[in-house]
Amino acid sequence: MRKTFKDNLRDELDYQNMTVKELSLKTGVPKPTLSCYLSARNTMPPADIAVKIAQALGVSVEYLVTGNDAKHSTGDNACLHFLIEDLKTLGGTELNIVSQMVHAIAKP
């Protein structure tokens, strides 16, 4: 099933660990309006609002509307974001061990 604007917006907010309130402050779009886009009513914002939202999130409007954008990847790969954040906390020895494990597993 194809993801909707609502789904893609929610995925991106989760990916960036951003609240609707924070997005509202970044875009100037009222929080209730943003909440409407995330609600069961599944409304689509006008183009100018979609552009503000996309710019604040650092994604394309195309991604928010269709879920497709060759330059942007979340959804199924969102766990990579959290993995990378965890890797940043590791010391040199631990990072080296994890790196060797990943290389060993990834080889065909």
N, C-alpha and C positions, 0 to 999 in steps of 0.2 A: 504494500500500500504506500502511496506517495505521501511524503510528509507535507504538512501545511505550513504557512507562515508562522502560525502559533507554535507548531512543533519545533521549527528551526530556530525561532526566537528563544524559546525555552531552552533548547539544547545549547545555544550559544551563551545564554546567561549562566547556565550551569557550568559550561566549559570554562568561562572566565571568572567563575565564582563571584558574579555580580548580582546585586539585588535589583528589583524593579525601581526602588527608590534611587539607587545610585545611577541607573540608566536615565531616570527622569531628570536628575540633576545635570547629567552630561549632555542631554539632548534639549532640555527645556520643555519637553513634552510632559504634561501632567501625569502623575502616577496613575490616577483612575483611567486615563486614556490608554496607557500602556497595559494596565491590567485587563482592559477590555480586549486588547489584541491577544492576550494570553488566556482569555476565558473560553468557556464552552461555546459562546456565540461565534467564535472564530471569524471575527471581522478583519478585514484587510485595511491597512492604513492608506491614506492618500500618498501619492508618490513623494511629495516633499517631506512628509513625516518618515516614510520608509528610508529615504536618503539620510535623514538626521540619525535615525536608529542605526543604520548600517555604518555610517561614519563613526559614530560613538563606539561601536563594537569592533571596528576595524575589519569589517567584512563587506562583501558586495551586496547590493540589493538583490541581485540575481540569486545569491546563496540564500538570503532570507525568504525569498518568494518560492524558489524551486528546490532548494537543498543541494543544488549542483553549482559547483564553481571549482574549476581545476586548481585555482590558487589557494583554496581553503578546504580544510578537512576537519570535521568534528563528527558528531554522531557516534558511529561504531568505533572511531579512533579517539574518542574523547579521553579514554583511559590513558592514552599516550601522554597527554598533558600532565596528568597526575603522576605518572611514572617518571617523567622528566623532572618534575618538581621534587620528587623523592630522591632521584639520582643526584640532584644538586646538593643535597645534604650529606652525601657520603664523602668520606675521606679518600685519599689517593689509593690506599690498599684495597679498601672495599669496592671502590669504583672499578679498579683493575679486575678484581675477581668477577664482578657482575659483567663487565665487558667481555671477559673471556667466556663466561657462561652463555651469554647472548650470541656471540660469534659461533660457538660450538653448536648451539641449537639451530641457528639460522642457516647453517651450511646445508646445501641439498645432499 
